[in-house]
């Protein structure tokens, strides 16, 4: 063995070599980072939860590890071929440093294959683009530094091994081992996440502490909304109605986590009268944390079903989790429950405080709806209050389920102090919520309905009801339902049966639920020729363009996030 003395070190690692190693390390870090975009996106969509991230990574349908393996294999083989062929030539051409320079020739093939891989992955559009948050920026910086440091350390180690072994072949081909680094990308990314997590936890605690103190000091009326579905819809409806009389701040989009609510609270000021917080959950205790943070005076439950059953484990745990909102309301808190959902009515019986039902049907409702007429332009109906007053309303929202949501939001507004007339004015000003049975404009005389956001069993029935209001050939594109745990196969089989009685042609997207959906469609009586399959949404859209005709009605029902793709 040859110890690495100061003299040997200076021979092995000259300033020129150190600069070269550092340059190669930076270049490799950039290439590997660009090749990791899918993993970064999925980690974000998994909520930075390691269990969900590695479950996606280990799924047999996830192709990315095999693609990286192919990249590594091709790069390694061509690296060895190029180095073996050209290193001796470099040695003969240059008396000094020729052999050393020759050991880098193989990197040309590695760079070529890495660039080809990056371009291929770049051409696949993400269904939900990466959100450029401060957290993801910090993660990317740490990840790039980690990649550069690991590459530099590996180059130094391989150079030292070449010095110890005194083997000319190994000296020429030692850097070929760097071609194996792409295989480790998903794991190195999670290592970067683990490095950042203690710091991120401190940042979250700081944001949450500021938000909690701000909410405590504020005199705004605080409203919490939870449920297995329709949280965002009810929140936007309630915000629009209350805005007829008050200045309202609501959590944006689907910001329903502690940090999401905390970021929304940053915009709260003395001019606001009401704060509405959407509260989401994937496991028991999530709603409790949010409710204790906000301490709402009003709690709203849209409904309970088997959505996210995969993470909750059982419908009873789901109910208990949703009920955490009402267990943590402020003193004398008021609860509002949908009369149109069995689970919501059941949880209302548990709540011992002041409580109200609201929905289309029910004798004891604070607000009900009648004379509902739905067509392709929207819905008209009468909104009836428990004090005997009634107002005529018009809305662009489609389907009876939207009227149920409106009744629930109207009950809250009525209790807070809006008159029936003010509520009706707000309802008339409602706009469609994105990707929730939203009519999409086009110039081809084709009706396109976008219901691609997080579909569930109750949402399916609502979508089919809306689909039935339109005339023409009905085409549905869907990847099925997810996050239902053990019930997922049967739910998709039943979904297929339901589709068969409402649609004329179905394009099944992706392999995840294809088998059960197709079985359900066939069992429901749909001809096999009317069932199409596409590996991805892009291919599904291409197929749709081939078969679509003037007068068709197209429904996009659910869209799997990238961690299911």
Secondary structure by P-SEA (a helix, b strand, c coil): cccccaaaaaaaccaaaaaaaaaaaaaaaaaaaaaaaaaaaaaaaacccaaaaaaaaaccccaaaaaaaaaaaaaaaaaaaaaaccaaaaaaacccaaaaaaaacaaaaaaaaaaaaaaaaaaccccccccccaaaaaaaaaaaaaaaaaaaaaaaaaaaaaaaaccaaaaacccccccccccaaaaaaaaaaaaaaaaaaaaaaaaaaaaaaaaaacccbbbbbbcccaaaaaaaaaaaaacccccccccccccccaaaaaaaaccccccccbbbbbbbbcccaaaaaaaaaccccbbbbcccccccccccccaaaaaaaaaccccccccbbbbbbbcccaaaaaaaaaccccccccccccccccbbbccccccccbbbbbbbccccbbbbbbbccccaaaaaaaaaaaaaaaaacccaaaaaaaaaaccccccccbbbbbcccbbbbbccccccaaaaaaaaaaaaacccbbbbbbccccccccaaaaaaaaaaaaaaacccbbbbccccaaaaaaaaaaaaccccccbbbbccaaaaaaaaaacccccbbbbbccccccccc
